Amino acid sequence: MTQAPELAISQWFNTDTPLTLAQLRGRVVVLHAFQMLCPGCVQGGIPQAQRIANLFSPDKVAVIGLHTVFEHHDAMTPVALKAFLHEYRITFPVGVDVPGECTPIPQTMAAYGMQGTPTLILIDRAGRIRKHGFGAEDDLRVGADIALLTAEPASA
């Protein structure tokens, strides 16, 4: 199992303070990487992440959105993202991935080896990557995976 790299975030939405994976240790972290203009994200990934945030106790499961823009950079600005989050009633924290220095691939996306969006990553209570899924994920399977991770001891 691989330790989850820290998130590289330029701006946060839906949280008063910046979040780090280190401060979330002891909770299962559901990291949902998306783009506003990604149909699979809008139709499946983002609503799934919101359902997870609504269903699981926030003291056991932290849902974090990662807006990771690797195309259409001019259209997907933080101002547009703020409106998008409001219109879609997204309540979980969302971080904007730091752009890549010499590549269109943002830093967190690159650190995790993401293939695109939507991507769902589950991080256990000890900070290790336990699931790395690309594309649509079945709600029941994801719910079961999260439930199993919450039942494990934090040091497992």
C-alpha atoms as an extended CHARMM CRD file, in Angstrom:
* protein
*
       156  EXT
         1         1  MET       CA              0.0000000000        0.0000000000        0.0000000000  PROA      1               0.0000000000
         2         2  THR       CA              1.2440000000        3.4270000000       -0.9500000000  PROA      2               0.0000000000
         3         3  GLN       CA              1.1660000000        6.4520000000        1.3310000000  PROA      3               0.0000000000
         4         4  ALA       CA             -1.0730000000        9.1460000000       -0.1790000000  PROA      4               0.0000000000
         5         5  PRO       CA              0.8420000000       12.2200000000       -1.3860000000  PROA      5               0.0000000000
         6         6  GLU       CA             -0.1740000000       15.5320000000        0.1880000000  PROA      6               0.0000000000
         7         7  LEU       CA             -2.5670000000       17.6350000000       -1.8820000000  PROA      7               0.0000000000
         8         8  ALA       CA             -1.2310000000       20.6490000000       -3.8330000000  PROA      8               0.0000000000
         9         9  ILE       CA             -4.1020000000       23.1520000000       -3.6260000000  PROA      9               0.0000000000
        10        10  SER       CA             -4.1200000000       26.7730000000       -4.8060000000  PROA      10              0.0000000000
        11        11  GLN       CA             -7.5720000000       27.6900000000       -3.4500000000  PROA      11              0.0000000000
        12        12  TRP       CA            -10.2650000000       26.0780000000       -1.2750000000  PROA      12              0.0000000000
        13        13  PHE       CA            -14.0570000000       26.2970000000       -1.4340000000  PROA      13              0.0000000000
        14        14  ASN       CA            -16.6180000000       25.1710000000        1.1790000000  PROA      14              0.0000000000
        15        15  THR       CA            -14.1250000000       25.2150000000        4.0550000000  PROA      15              0.0000000000
        16        16  ASP       CA            -12.9120000000       28.0320000000        6.3010000000  PROA      16              0.0000000000
        17        17  THR       CA             -9.3900000000       26.6230000000        6.5850000000  PROA      17              0.0000000000
        18        18  PRO       CA             -7.1370000000       24.7690000000        4.1350000000  PROA      18              0.0000000000
        19        19  LEU       CA             -7.2050000000       20.9930000000        4.5630000000  PROA      19              0.0000000000
        20        20  THR       CA             -4.2820000000       18.5790000000        4.5990000000  PROA      20              0.0000000000
        21        21  LEU       CA             -4.2750000000       14.8090000000        4.5440000000  PROA      21              0.0000000000
        22        22  ALA       CA             -2.0890000000       14.8600000000        7.6520000000  PROA      22              0.0000000000
        23        23  GLN       CA             -4.8070000000       16.6290000000        9.6550000000  PROA      23              0.0000000000
        24        24  LEU       CA             -7.4210000000       14.1500000000        8.3620000000  PROA      24              0.0000000000
        25        25  ARG       CA             -5.5660000000       11.0680000000        9.6650000000  PROA      25              0.0000000000
        26        26  GLY       CA             -7.9070000000        8.8410000000       11.6020000000  PROA      26              0.0000000000
        27        27  ARG       CA            -10.6740000000        9.3690000000        9.0530000000  PROA      27              0.0000000000
        28        28  VAL       CA            -11.2500000000        7.6890000000        5.7050000000  PROA      28              0.0000000000
        29        29  VAL       CA            -10.7040000000       10.2680000000        2.9460000000  PROA      29              0.0000000000
        30        30  VAL       CA            -12.7520000000       10.1240000000       -0.2440000000  PROA      30              0.0000000000
        31        31  LEU       CA            -10.8920000000       12.1780000000       -2.8370000000  PROA      31              0.0000000000
        32        32  HSD       CA            -12.9990000000       12.9040000000       -5.9110000000  PROA      32              0.0000000000
        33        33  ALA       CA            -11.1030000000       14.4840000000       -8.8170000000  PROA      33              0.0000000000
        34        34  PHE       CA            -13.2990000000       16.2640000000      -11.3500000000  PROA      34              0.0000000000
        35        35  GLN       CA            -13.5980000000       19.0120000000      -13.9430000000  PROA      35              0.0000000000
        36        36  MET       CA            -16.6920000000       21.1940000000      -14.3290000000  PROA      36              0.0000000000
        37        37  LEU       CA            -16.9130000000       20.4530000000      -18.0620000000  PROA      37              0.0000000000
        38        38  CYS       CA            -16.5410000000       16.6700000000      -17.6890000000  PROA      38              0.0000000000
        39        39  PRO       CA            -19.9100000000       14.9850000000      -18.4450000000  PROA      39              0.0000000000
        40        40  GLY       CA            -19.0420000000       11.8740000000      -16.4170000000  PROA      40              0.0000000000
        41        41  CYS       CA            -18.1590000000       14.0760000000      -13.4490000000  PROA      41              0.0000000000
        42        42  VAL       CA            -21.3390000000       16.1510000000      -13.5990000000  PROA      42              0.0000000000
        43        43  GLN       CA            -23.6490000000       13.1850000000      -14.2110000000  PROA      43              0.0000000000
        44        44  GLY       CA            -22.0640000000       10.6120000000      -11.9290000000  PROA      44              0.0000000000
        45        45  GLY       CA            -18.9520000000       11.4670000000       -9.9380000000  PROA      45              0.0000000000
        46        46  ILE       CA            -19.9720000000       14.7300000000       -8.2950000000  PROA      46              0.0000000000
        47        47  PRO       CA            -23.4740000000       13.5510000000       -7.2810000000  PROA      47              0.0000000000
        48        48  GLN       CA            -21.9030000000       10.3470000000       -5.9070000000  PROA      48              0.0000000000
        49        49  ALA       CA            -19.4030000000       12.3400000000       -3.8450000000  PROA      49              0.0000000000
        50        50  GLN       CA            -22.2460000000       14.4880000000       -2.4600000000  PROA      50              0.0000000000
        51        51  ARG       CA            -24.2340000000       11.3610000000       -1.5630000000  PROA      51              0.0000000000
        52        52  ILE       CA            -21.1890000000        9.9830000000        0.2790000000  PROA      52              0.0000000000
        53        53  ALA       CA            -20.7930000000       13.2890000000        2.1490000000  PROA      53              0.0000000000
        54        54  ASN       CA            -24.4840000000       13.1970000000        3.1130000000  PROA      54              0.0000000000
        55        55  LEU       CA            -24.4800000000        9.5270000000        4.1500000000  PROA      55              0.0000000000
        56        56  PHE       CA            -21.3110000000        9.0380000000        6.1830000000  PROA      56              0.0000000000
        57        57  SER       CA            -20.4890000000       10.8030000000        9.4430000000  PROA      57              0.0000000000
        58        58  PRO       CA            -17.9270000000       13.5910000000        8.8480000000  PROA      58              0.0000000000
        59        59  ASP       CA            -15.9690000000       12.4890000000       11.9210000000  PROA      59              0.0000000000
        60        60  LYS       CA            -15.3480000000        9.1230000000       10.1960000000  PROA      60              0.0000000000
        61        61  VAL       CA            -15.2920000000       10.0190000000        6.4810000000  PROA      61              0.0000000000
        62        62  ALA       CA            -13.9480000000       13.2030000000        4.8860000000  PROA      62              0.0000000000
        63        63  VAL       CA            -15.0730000000       13.8840000000        1.3190000000  PROA      63              0.0000000000
        64        64  ILE       CA            -12.8130000000       16.2120000000       -0.6430000000  PROA      64              0.0000000000
        65        65  GLY       CA            -13.3490000000       17.3960000000       -4.1830000000  PROA      65              0.0000000000
        66        66  LEU       CA            -10.2990000000       18.1000000000       -6.3210000000  PROA      66              0.0000000000
        67        67  HSD       CA            -10.9140000000       20.3850000000       -9.2820000000  PROA      67              0.0000000000
        68        68  THR       CA             -8.0640000000       19.2470000000      -11.4900000000  PROA      68              0.0000000000
        69        69  VAL       CA             -8.0160000000       21.1620000000      -14.7700000000  PROA      69              0.0000000000
        70        70  PHE       CA             -5.9210000000       19.6160000000      -17.5230000000  PROA      70              0.0000000000
        71        71  GLU       CA             -7.8530000000       21.0870000000      -20.4730000000  PROA      71              0.0000000000
        72        72  HSD       CA            -10.0420000000       24.1390000000      -21.2280000000  PROA      72              0.0000000000
        73        73  HSD       CA             -8.0630000000       26.1700000000      -18.6770000000  PROA      73              0.0000000000
        74        74  ASP       CA             -9.5760000000       29.5200000000      -19.7270000000  PROA      74              0.0000000000
        75        75  ALA       CA            -13.1310000000       28.2900000000      -19.1340000000  PROA      75              0.0000000000
        76        76  MET       CA            -12.6240000000       26.5810000000      -15.7790000000  PROA      76              0.0000000000
        77        77  THR       CA            -11.5260000000       29.4260000000      -13.5430000000  PROA      77              0.0000000000
        78        78  PRO       CA            -12.0380000000       29.6450000000       -9.7680000000  PROA      78              0.0000000000
        79        79  VAL       CA            -14.8110000000       32.2190000000      -10.3850000000  PROA      79              0.0000000000
        80        80  ALA       CA            -16.6460000000       29.7540000000      -12.6380000000  PROA      80              0.0000000000
        81        81  LEU       CA            -16.0290000000       26.9540000000      -10.1300000000  PROA      81              0.0000000000
        82        82  LYS       CA            -17.5470000000       28.9950000000       -7.3040000000  PROA      82              0.0000000000
        83        83  ALA       CA            -20.7460000000       29.4790000000       -9.3430000000  PROA      83              0.0000000000
        84        84  PHE       CA            -20.7390000000       25.8030000000      -10.3630000000  PROA      84              0.0000000000
        85        85  LEU       CA            -20.4870000000       24.6170000000       -6.7420000000  PROA      85              0.0000000000
        86        86  HSD       CA            -23.3400000000       26.9240000000       -5.7550000000  PROA      86              0.0000000000
        87        87  GLU       CA            -25.5990000000       25.8720000000       -8.6510000000  PROA      87              0.0000000000
        88        88  TYR       CA            -25.0050000000       22.1570000000       -8.0630000000  PROA      88              0.0000000000
        89        89  ARG       CA            -25.3550000000       22.5740000000       -4.2720000000  PROA      89              0.0000000000
        90        90  ILE       CA            -21.9940000000       20.9890000000       -3.5200000000  PROA      90              0.0000000000
        91        91  THR       CA            -21.3440000000       21.2230000000        0.2180000000  PROA      91              0.0000000000
        92        92  PHE       CA            -18.1280000000       19.2220000000        0.6980000000  PROA      92              0.0000000000
        93        93  PRO       CA            -14.7370000000       20.9830000000        0.5780000000  PROA      93              0.0000000000
        94        94  VAL       CA            -13.2680000000       21.4420000000       -2.9060000000  PROA      94              0.0000000000
        95        95  GLY       CA             -9.6540000000       22.3180000000       -3.6160000000  PROA      95              0.0000000000
        96        96  VAL       CA             -8.2760000000       23.6710000000       -6.8830000000  PROA      96              0.0000000000
        97        97  ASP       CA             -5.2990000000       21.5870000000       -8.0110000000  PROA      97              0.0000000000
        98        98  VAL       CA             -2.1010000000       23.6180000000       -8.5290000000  PROA      98              0.0000000000
        99        99  PRO       CA             -1.2790000000       23.8590000000      -12.2660000000  PROA      99              0.0000000000
       100       100  GLY       CA              1.6920000000       21.8780000000      -13.5190000000  PROA      100             0.0000000000
       101       101  GLU       CA              4.8850000000       23.8540000000      -14.0300000000  PROA      101             0.0000000000
       102       102  CYS       CA              5.9390000000       22.5250000000      -17.4460000000  PROA      102             0.0000000000
       103       103  THR       CA              2.9120000000       20.4060000000      -18.3030000000  PROA      103             0.0000000000
       104       104  PRO       CA             -0.8700000000       20.8230000000      -18.6000000000  PROA      104             0.0000000000
       105       105  ILE       CA             -1.2730000000       18.1380000000      -15.9060000000  PROA      105             0.0000000000
       106       106  PRO       CA             -1.8870000000       19.6870000000      -12.4540000000  PROA      106             0.0000000000
       107       107  GLN       CA              0.4150000000       18.7560000000       -9.5710000000  PROA      107             0.0000000000
       108       108  THR       CA             -1.9080000000       16.6020000000       -7.4360000000  PROA      108             0.0000000000
       109       109  MET       CA             -3.2270000000       14.8180000000      -10.5140000000  PROA      109             0.0000000000
       110       110  ALA       CA              0.3660000000       13.9860000000      -11.5020000000  PROA      110             0.0000000000
       111       111  ALA       CA              1.3940000000       12.9600000000       -7.9630000000  PROA      111             0.0000000000
       112       112  TYR       CA             -1.4440000000       10.4190000000       -7.8440000000  PROA      112             0.0000000000
       113       113  GLY       CA             -0.9500000000        9.2010000000      -11.4290000000  PROA      113             0.0000000000
       114       114  MET       CA             -4.5390000000       10.0100000000      -12.3800000000  PROA      114             0.0000000000
       115       115  GLN       CA             -5.5720000000        9.1420000000      -15.9540000000  PROA      115             0.0000000000
       116       116  GLY       CA             -8.3480000000       11.7410000000      -16.1700000000  PROA      116             0.0000000000
       117       117  THR       CA            -11.6670000000       12.6120000000      -14.5830000000  PROA      117             0.0000000000
       118       118  PRO       CA            -13.6970000000       11.4640000000      -12.7990000000  PROA      118             0.0000000000
       119       119  THR       CA            -11.2300000000        9.7280000000      -10.5040000000  PROA      119             0.0000000000
       120       120  LEU       CA            -12.1630000000        8.3680000000       -7.0870000000  PROA      120             0.0000000000
       121       121  ILE       CA             -9.4260000000        7.6690000000       -4.5610000000  PROA      121             0.0000000000
       122       122  LEU       CA            -10.0420000000        6.1550000000       -1.1380000000  PROA      122             0.0000000000
       123       123  ILE       CA             -7.4170000000        6.8180000000        1.5220000000  PROA      123             0.0000000000
       124       124  ASP       CA             -7.5330000000        4.7620000000        4.7010000000  PROA      124             0.0000000000
       125       125  ARG       CA             -7.3610000000        6.1080000000        8.2410000000  PROA      125             0.0000000000
       126       126  ALA       CA             -3.5720000000        5.6460000000        8.2650000000  PROA      126             0.0000000000
       127       127  GLY       CA             -3.1590000000        7.7720000000        5.1060000000  PROA      127             0.0000000000
       128       128  ARG       CA             -2.6170000000        4.9780000000        2.5670000000  PROA      128             0.0000000000
       129       129  ILE       CA             -4.2280000000        4.7290000000       -0.8780000000  PROA      129             0.0000000000
       130       130  ARG       CA             -6.6240000000        1.7830000000       -0.8520000000  PROA      130             0.0000000000
       131       131  LYS       CA             -8.6290000000        2.3920000000       -4.0370000000  PROA      131             0.0000000000
       132       132  HSD       CA             -7.7910000000        4.3090000000       -7.1940000000  PROA      132             0.0000000000
       133       133  GLY       CA            -10.6630000000        4.2450000000       -9.6600000000  PROA      133             0.0000000000
       134       134  PHE       CA            -11.0400000000        6.0190000000      -12.9960000000  PROA      134             0.0000000000
       135       135  GLY       CA            -14.4750000000        6.5180000000      -14.5340000000  PROA      135             0.0000000000
       136       136  ALA       CA            -17.9000000000        5.6740000000      -13.1650000000  PROA      136             0.0000000000
       137       137  GLU       CA            -17.9480000000        3.7860000000       -9.8810000000  PROA      137             0.0000000000
       138       138  ASP       CA            -20.9210000000        1.7810000000       -8.5990000000  PROA      138             0.0000000000
       139       139  ASP       CA            -22.5140000000        3.4180000000       -5.5270000000  PROA      139             0.0000000000
       140       140  LEU       CA            -23.0150000000        0.1340000000       -3.6820000000  PROA      140             0.0000000000
       141       141  ARG       CA            -19.4190000000       -0.9960000000       -4.2550000000  PROA      141             0.0000000000
       142       142  VAL       CA            -17.9860000000        2.3740000000       -3.1770000000  PROA      142             0.0000000000
       143       143  GLY       CA            -20.2210000000        2.4430000000       -0.0960000000  PROA      143             0.0000000000
       144       144  ALA       CA            -19.0910000000       -1.0500000000        0.8690000000  PROA      144             0.0000000000
       145       145  ASP       CA            -15.4240000000       -0.1080000000        0.3440000000  PROA      145             0.0000000000
       146       146  ILE       CA            -15.8110000000        2.9720000000        2.5490000000  PROA      146             0.0000000000
       147       147  ALA       CA            -17.6610000000        1.0100000000        5.2450000000  PROA      147             0.0000000000
       148       148  LEU       CA            -14.9030000000       -1.6280000000        5.3420000000  PROA      148             0.0000000000
       149       149  LEU       CA            -12.2220000000        1.0630000000        5.6580000000  PROA      149             0.0000000000
       150       150  THR       CA            -14.0620000000        2.8060000000        8.5130000000  PROA      150             0.0000000000
       151       151  ALA       CA            -14.2200000000       -0.5310000000       10.3740000000  PROA      151             0.0000000000
       152       152  GLU       CA            -10.4380000000       -1.0550000000       10.2220000000  PROA      152             0.0000000000
       153       153  PRO       CA             -8.2180000000        0.1780000000       13.0430000000  PROA      153             0.0000000000
       154       154  ALA       CA             -6.4230000000        3.4340000000       12.1820000000  PROA      154             0.0000000000
       155       155  SER       CA             -3.0150000000        1.7430000000       12.4070000000  PROA      155             0.0000000000
       156       156  ALA       CA             -3.9240000000       -1.3500000000       10.3340000000  PROA      156             0.0000000000
